[in-house]
Amino acid sequence: KPAKRLSSDSNSHEGVAAGEISALEEAFRKFAVHGDTRATGKEMHGKNWSKLCKDCNIIDGKNVTTTDVDIVFSKIKGKSVRTITFEQFKEALQELSKKRFKGKSDEEALQEMYKLIEGKGPGLTGVT
């Protein structure tokens, strides 16, 4: 019988029902492990965070620049660490969504942000 891709018990008990992970978290994991064979997908380095922001068009060069992305990353992560968790990732997105989607409510801006990222992975840009 076909192997199930996600085991429901071993790796994700962060409030996700029966091993279902959200499209957002899936994208987070794909980018988190990109270019790092030892990565678990639980946290993301700054380099991969910037890549995600570029690849998913969060950086639009007008409202959000690479500098903004770096600043938010530094602000959100802990002082002595070099990575952010999925929870912190969502915080970072919230910060950036206000800049990226000016004039929308916080909630709307965040939803728009998620839409940019969901279903994406490194190197899949421009693929519809």
PyMOL commands that set and color helices and strands:
alter all, ss='L'
color gray80, all
select helices_A, chain A and resi 17-19+23-33+46-55+66-76+86-100+106-117
alter helices_A, ss='H'
color red, helices_A
select strands_A, chain A and resi 43-45+83-85
alter strands_A, ss='S'
color yellow, strands_A
deselect
rebuild
show_as cartoon
